[in-house]
Amino acid sequence: MELRVAKVICPRCGAIEAFFTTESATVKCGLCGLKIISGGKAKNGAMIFDLDDDEIYRASEEKAREFFINKKRSVKFKDRYGRECRVFLNDYKERLFAISVKVGGEEIKLIYDFFNVPDAVKMLKICGEPNYFPLIAVEYCGKMYLEESRVQKILLRSLAMNVEPEIAVLLEDML
């Protein structure tokens, strides 16, 4: 079997995962945890695409719409620090998804477009920190903070340090 990189769509939630096509390849969805590749073969109705196939995004969006909108589901998981996290559709019209993280009783929402959510979930599970690059905004106490604002940086730092946002603000002021 020729070794190449391909992409697979999770048949449950629509997340896209890249993998090497080997006979021993095993892939679990980074978002919902469903096993989608086992022994190099698609499982549970997963669809494999070539790396440069643009059709994958349309198919992924259809699955995500069915999972998050029609079935009104969310995905719950714990990050590296054991904090309760949840992925859900935040804005239907703009197709924005949120990952809510509870820090000391407070909820911080990280806003991403759908195609960046699986990587953001993996980062939280492995490192306990959000994936900064594709982050669109951070929501806290009902207010939205866009890229590079001082408050957004403080909120992200509180997540990384696993402290309540108020403590991160105090630490920021002391420095």
N, C-alpha and C positions, 0 to 999 in steps of 0.2 A: 504494500500500500504506500502510495506517495505521500510524503509529509507536506502538508500545506495548512494554511490558516483559513478557517471558515467561520461563519457566524451561525448561531442557532437561536430560534425564537422560542421562549418558554410558552407552551401551549396553555398554561393556566393564567399568567398575568401579562404576557407580551414582552417581557424584558429580553434584551438582546445580549447574548454572551458570545465572546470569541473563544475559539479553542483550536488546538492542533489536531488534525485528523490522523490519529494513530489507532491501531487496533485495541489499545488499552485505555483510550481516552474516556474519562469520566467527568461529567460536568453537572454541577447543581446550579440551579438558578440563584443568582446573587440576591434576588429580591424576595421570592417566596419560598425558596429552598427545595423546590421540586427537582428530582433527578431527571435531567433531560437528555443526557448522553451517557451510555454505559457500554463498555466494550467497543467503543468507536461507532456505535449505532444509535440512531435517534430513538428515544423512548417516550411513551405517553403522548404520542401525536406531535412531537416537536418537529419543526421544519428547519432544515439546514439550507443555508444559502452560501454562495461564493462571497468572498470578502468584498468585492466591488459591485455586488448586485443591489441596486437602489430599491428594488421591490420589497426588500426586507423591512423598510421603514413603514410602508403602507400596511403590511401584514402585522407588524408589531403594534401599530396604533389601533388596528381593529381589535386585536386580542386585549390590549390594555383598556380600551373603551368598554368591551364586554365585561371585563373583570371589575374595574373600578367604578364604572358608571351604571351599567345595566344591573349588575348584581350588588351595587353599593357596598363594595368590600374595601377593607384596608388590610395592610400587612403589619403585624406586630413582631418586634424582635427586641433583643437586649444588646446594647453596645458593649464595648470592652469593659466598661466600668459597671456593668449590670444595670444601667439606667433603662427604663421603659421607653421604647421608641415606637413610632407608628408612621406608616406611609399612607397617604390618602390624597385624593384629588382635591386641590385647594381652590382652583378656579376653572370651571368647565370651559368657558368661552376662550380663555387664553391657553388652555391645556397645561396649566402649571400644577405641579405636585408639591406637597409639603412633607417633610419628615419632621415630626414633632419629637422633641427630646425633653424629658423631665429632668430638671437640674434643681435639686433642693426644693421640690414642691412647685417650682416655677416651670412653665412650658415655653420653650423656644422653638419656633418653626423655621426650618431651613427650606427655602423655596428654590426648586429646580424645574427644568423642563423634563419630560418623562424619560428621554433617552439618556440622561445623566443620573437618574435615580439609582439604578443598580450599583454603579461605581461608588456613589455617595454612601449607600448602605454598607458596602464592603469596607469602606474606610472607617465608618463608625464601629463596625464589628471588630475590625483588626486593631485600629489605632485609638479609637475613642474620640477622634476628631473629624470634623466635616471635610468634605472634598471642596476646597476653596475655589478652584478655577472656574467651574461652570455654575457656581452659586449665583442666583439672580438677586435674592434679597433674604433678609432675616426679619421675622415677625416676632415681636415681644410685647406683651400687654396690649394687644390690639393695634400696635403701630408697626408700619413697615419701614425697614431701614435698608436703603439701597447700597450698592457697592461702595466700598472705601469710606463710608461714613465712620466717624469716631465711635459712635454707639455700636455700629455693626462689629467693628473690630473688638470692642470690649465684650460683646455678647459671644463672639466666636472664641475669644480668649477664655471666657468663663467655661465654655464647653470643653476646651482643650485641658484646662486645669481642673475640671470637675468640681467647680465651686459655684455657689449661687451668683447670679449676675450682680447683685448688690456688692458682694465681696470683691468681684473683679473690678467694679467701678472704684471702690475704695483703694484697691491695690494700684490701679491706674493713676489715681490722684496722688498717691504717695510717691510714685516714681518720677 
